[in-house]
Amino acid sequence: MSKEQDLKYIKDFSKITISSVCEELNIDRSNILAGRASEKNTKAVKQKIIEKLNALEG
């Protein structure tokens, strides 16, 4: 990878936040972080984070 590609990857990685994922899924971030969210919502947030990370690779 070139320096420019590495820098783009780093910048795109930094855009992935729990807040942005929760907002996108319409899930309350505080419930996720406090462990009060349902198993379904917790898994949805985890899956979305994985999807976003995988998208960086491709």
Residue, then its C-alpha position, 0 to 999 in steps of 0.5 A: m500500500s502507498k502512503e496515501q492509501d494508508l492514510k485514507y484507511i486510517k481516516d476512514f477507520s477513525k470515522i467508525t464510531i459506536s455513536s455513528v453506528c447506533e445512530e444509523l441503526n436507531i439504537d440508543r448508544s447509552n443502552i449499548l454501553a451500559g449493557r441494557a440493550s437487548e441481545k438483538n440490538t447488541k448483535a446488530v451494532k456488532q455486526k454493523i461495526i464488522e461490516k464497516l471494518n470489512a468495507l475498509e478492506g475492500 
